[in-house]
Amino acid sequence: MQERSTQILEAAVREFIRFGRPVSSLELAKRGLFGVSP
């Protein structure tokens, strides 16, 4: 797995643990975790 893919997966898992629900890539982008716009 590429480093960026791994970072995104790790962020999604952290957010899932934090909020107890699935997190979309759009939500991750909106939170500014990866320097991309939604």
C-alpha positions in Angstrom: 0.0 0.0 0.0 1.3 3.5 -0.8 2.2 5.8 2.0 -0.7 8.2 1.3 -3.2 5.4 1.1 -2.0 4.1 4.4 -2.3 7.6 5.9 -5.9 7.9 4.6 -6.8 4.5 5.9 -5.3 5.3 9.3 -7.2 8.6 9.5 -10.5 6.8 8.6 -9.9 4.2 11.3 -9.1 6.9 13.9 -12.2 8.8 13.0 -14.3 5.6 13.1 -13.0 4.9 16.6 -13.5 8.5 17.7 -17.1 8.9 16.4 -18.3 5.2 16.3 -19.5 5.4 12.7 -18.0 5.1 9.2 -16.3 8.2 7.8 -16.3 9.1 4.1 -13.3 10.4 2.2 -15.3 13.6 1.7 -15.6 14.0 5.5 -11.8 13.5 5.9 -11.2 16.1 3.2 -13.6 18.6 4.8 -11.7 18.3 8.1 -8.6 19.3 6.2 -6.6 16.2 7.2 -4.9 15.8 3.8 -4.6 19.2 2.2 -7.2 18.5 -0.5 -10.4 20.2 -1.2 -13.7 18.3 -1.3 
